[in-house]
Amino acid sequence: MPTTIRRDDLIETVRAALQYISYYHPADYIAHLARAYAAEQGPAAKDAIAQILTNSKMCAEGKRPICQDTGIVNVFLEVGMEVRWEGFGPGGLQEAVDEGVRRAYLDPDNKLRASVVKDPLFSRANTKDNTPAVLATTIVPGDKLGVGVAAKGGGSEMKSTFKMLKASDSLVDWVLETVPTMGAGWCPPGMLGIGVGGTAEKAMAMAKEALMDDIDMFELKQRGPKSDEEKLRVELCDKVNALGIGAQGLGGLTTVLDVKIKTWPTHAVGKAVAMIPNCAATRHAHVVMDGSGPAYLEPPSLDLWPDVHWQPDYNKSRKVDLNTLTRAEVASWKPGDTLLLSGKMLTGRDAAHKRIQDMLAKGERLPVDFTNRVIYYVGPVDPVRDEVVGPAGPTTATRMDKFTRMMLEKTGLISMIGKAERGPVAIEAIKKHKSAYLMAVGGAAYLVSKAIKGAKVVGFADLGMEAIYEFDVKDMPVTVAVSSDGTSVHQTGPREWQMKIGKIPVAVA
């Protein structure tokens, strides 16, 4: 008996799933992260995990996004061969899925951040509703419609890697060589999805699909691996963690909670290998439509979250007044210092920096004065109800590396805040100008936003979430990640913890 799937039901299913995954972590992720928190010995990494867990429960309670980057939408449809369709127009499945995305992202009670640009090469104009989705459809036996929904943030998506290995090359060696080059902008602790075999495009698709699987590494280790693939997963998980990268790249015991592998037969000459990380804001869900109407997910019990309630450490942390901040004070900060920032800061991401570059080249006056100011790399979610601003966690700072020298030399900027590490070009500029780079925790966007007491757009309003804002903050928590002498905790921390773990030889500079 054929099952009829109606357009409106598919739209509602996609809408509801996207809203759900914006504020609920999968239960398996929370369980594994809670174990990682309990086991973590690195103080900075443990603090970061505490912020992520606290943020996660706050989002579950407040129904607001786990991360400000609510991701480009991936929808996987498994279409039973006996399924029939009703009410679909000329746009077919893509149009219906996109309508579901549109309604989810424009929901007035939980507006999500529009991150998709419709012209990747030229205008890069924002679509304003996060459409279109990336849709993958497979035909399978049966009379049901499986709907998998994932929202991939740019921080982890940008770290996707691919390699055509020779048949004799070691997958383990390639992964261990590659993961350290990814930095921490993908926001660990998360998981790795690996696709092996097929063709280039098949390997990439499998890597992404692998990330939809439940995290079960704890259970797997408890019962012991029963296949070569399971043995490989355990080996990779242990060896990646032995690299000492740790939460947010700060150095620690847990970099990944799980490693997932999917394979496909391939040409004898080699093996296509793709690897995609999932970040600390892992967002995915799967439902089945049987023709009876929309499919919904049951909300998880709040009892699933561990008893972790992160609060600023006012005894250990140094209070900083941004309104009176001087270069001398910035130069006095030490690597690893925890700061609580109060006062006014500016924001700016890639698009704002590029426009500043163009304006300076033309001799044009900037819309704001950066002299003795701090800039926060963020693209916030729009506020709802009584919010000043929506979730406003940091974005990957290395994308701004190429602009750092310009900003420090030509605008009067004295410090920057972002996510994860800085590269050598930025570190050299920071050292030269006696500046500093501060790190906020990725995956704690809602928690961070609670420190923002005022927000207004002061430049480049047409850029939407990439506009320049002025935030008025109170006790915003950050860590000194690069000090004025060029010391980076993202270099010293992982090196220290790799040596402590001791499973993989490490050369100390």
Number of C-alpha atoms within 10 A of each C-alpha: 7 14 19 19 23 18 22 17 19 23 22 22 24 28 25 19 24 25 22 23 24 30 26 26 24 17 15 15 20 21 16 19 24 20 13 20 22 12 13 19 15 21 12 22 27 23 18 26 31 23 23 29 26 21 25 28 25 20 23 22 12 12 17 27 32 32 33 31 29 29 24 22 22 21 24 17 20 19 20 18 16 16 19 16 14 11 10 14 10 7 10 12 18 16 18 22 27 24 23 25 29 22 20 25 23 17 13 13 11 22 22 30 26 26 23 20 17 16 11 10 7 7 9 12 14 19 14 17 21 25 23 20 20 15 15 13 13 11 13 15 11 15 20 22 25 20 21 20 24 26 22 23 22 18 22 24 18 15 19 19 18 19 14 15 17 13 13 9 12 10 18 15 10 13 19 16 12 14 19 15 9 15 22 30 26 29 27 30 31 25 23 28 25 29 28 26 24 19 17 17 13 18 26 25 19 25 27 26 21 22 25 19 15 15 22 17 21 15 11 15 12 9 8 13 16 9 9 8 14 18 15 17 22 20 14 22 21 19 17 26 24 25 27 29 31 32 33 32 29 31 28 30 28 32 30 28 23 26 26 29 21 18 18 14 10 15 11 9 9 15 25 24 26 26 27 26 30 26 26 30 35 26 27 25 21 18 17 17 21 16 20 11 15 21 21 17 14 7 9 13 9 10 8 13 19 18 12 16 12 16 12 16 12 12 7 10 17 15 17 18 15 17 15 11 16 13 17 11 11 19 18 14 21 17 22 21 15 23 23 20 22 21 19 21 21 24 23 24 23 18 17 17 19 15 13 22 17 12 14 15 9 9 9 10 10 15 12 13 12 18 12 17 21 23 25 27 26 29 27 27 27 20 18 15 10 6 15 18 21 27 31 29 27 27 30 26 27 21 15 23 16 15 18 21 19 17 21 22 13 13 18 15 21 26 24 26 25 27 29 28 26 28 16 13 14 22 24 17 23 26 17 15 17 20 26 30 29 27 27 25 26 33 32 30 30 27 27 24 21 18 19 23 16 16 18 14 15 15 19 19 12 10 13 19 23 22 23 28 25 20 24 21 22 19 21 21 23 22 22 23 29 28 26 26 20 21 19 23 24 24 18 13 21 23 21 20 22 22 17 13 15 13 14 12 11 12 6 7 4
